[in-house]
């Protein structure tokens, strides 16, 4: 699970970098659109990872194995 967390953290770092680039006044429309698309893909990946973990926690809770969470 540590690998997933690291990947998620890396994705968040990349999203922050994309936001910084998009905020630059000299960015072209084409470049901003490309960064936007990349950011949306990363965001979907992050959401998918978080959803997967949430579903695993629900299953564990239903089985009584993770009542302390």
C-alpha positions as CSV (number, residue, x, y, z in Angstrom):
1,X,0.0,0.0,0.0
2,X,3.0,2.3,0.5
3,X,3.6,2.3,-3.2
4,X,0.0,3.5,-3.9
5,X,0.3,6.2,-1.4
6,X,3.6,7.4,-2.9
7,X,2.1,7.3,-6.4
8,X,-0.8,9.3,-5.1
9,X,1.5,11.8,-3.5
10,X,3.5,12.1,-6.7
11,X,0.3,12.7,-8.6
12,X,-0.6,15.5,-6.2
13,X,2.8,17.0,-6.7
14,X,2.4,16.9,-10.4
15,X,-1.0,18.5,-10.2
16,X,0.5,21.3,-8.1
17,X,3.2,21.8,-10.8
18,X,0.6,21.9,-13.5
19,X,-1.4,24.5,-11.6
20,X,1.8,26.6,-11.2
21,X,2.4,26.4,-14.9
22,X,-1.2,27.3,-15.7
23,X,-1.0,30.4,-13.5
24,X,1.9,31.8,-15.5
25,X,0.8,34.8,-17.6
26,X,3.0,33.9,-20.6
27,X,1.5,30.4,-21.2
28,X,0.0,29.9,-24.6
29,X,-3.5,28.7,-25.1
30,X,-2.2,25.4,-26.7
31,X,0.1,24.8,-23.8
32,X,-2.6,25.5,-21.2
33,X,-5.0,23.2,-23.0
34,X,-2.4,20.4,-23.0
35,X,-1.6,20.9,-19.3
36,X,-5.3,21.0,-18.5
37,X,-5.8,17.6,-20.3
38,X,-2.8,16.1,-18.4
39,X,-4.2,17.5,-15.1
40,X,-7.6,16.0,-15.7
41,X,-6.0,12.6,-16.4
42,X,-4.1,12.8,-13.2
43,X,-7.1,13.9,-11.2
44,X,-9.1,10.9,-12.6
45,X,-6.3,8.6,-11.6
46,X,-6.2,10.1,-8.1
47,X,-10.0,9.8,-7.7
48,X,-9.8,6.1,-8.9
49,X,-7.1,5.3,-6.4
50,X,-9.0,7.0,-3.5
51,X,-12.2,5.2,-4.5
52,X,-10.5,1.9,-4.5
53,X,-9.1,2.4,-1.0
54,X,-12.5,3.5,0.2
55,X,-14.2,0.4,-1.2
56,X,-11.5,-1.8,0.5
57,X,-12.1,0.0,3.8
58,X,-15.9,-0.6,3.5
59,X,-15.3,-4.3,2.8
60,X,-13.0,-4.6,5.8
61,X,-15.5,-2.8,8.0
62,X,-18.3,-5.0,6.9
63,X,-16.2,-8.1,7.7
64,X,-15.4,-6.7,11.2
65,X,-11.7,-6.7,10.5
66,X,-11.2,-3.0,10.7
67,X,-13.6,-1.7,13.3
68,X,-10.8,0.4,14.8
69,X,-10.6,2.6,11.6
